[in-house]
Structure formats: structure tokens, C-alpha cells
Amino acid sequence: MLPKIIVVLFLLAILVALFSGAVFLLKDTSDKRRTLRSLTWRVILQLSLLLFLVAAYYFGWIHPHGVGG
């Protein structure tokens, strides 16, 4: 159950970073590069999620299943 919670938290953090990047892109007029920083965090979170999923599969914490089976 814990790996599923971690995956959901990663996905929520990715969505927050994505939407904050969109808000900074549309509304921020300063030259602080907040959009770039936000989208960089999104990419880092996505790579971390991918590495976590590979590690969780390797250690047997999660198991693939067939569709409809």
C-alpha cells in the first residue's frame, strides 16, 4: 500500500509543478525565471517517479497485472 501512496504523492507534486509553471508563464512579468525553475522541478519529479517505479518493481513492491485479468 505504501508504494501506491508514494506514486500518488509524486503525481500530485508533478501536477502542482506543472500548473505553477503555467501560472508563472501567463502571469509573471518579472525576470526571475520562475517558470523555468518550476518546469525543471517537474522533470526532476518525473524522473524520480520513473526511478522509484523501476526500483519498486525490482524489489517486488509492485507487480504488473494484465488488463481484464
Beta strands, then each sheet from edge to edge (+ up, - down):
end
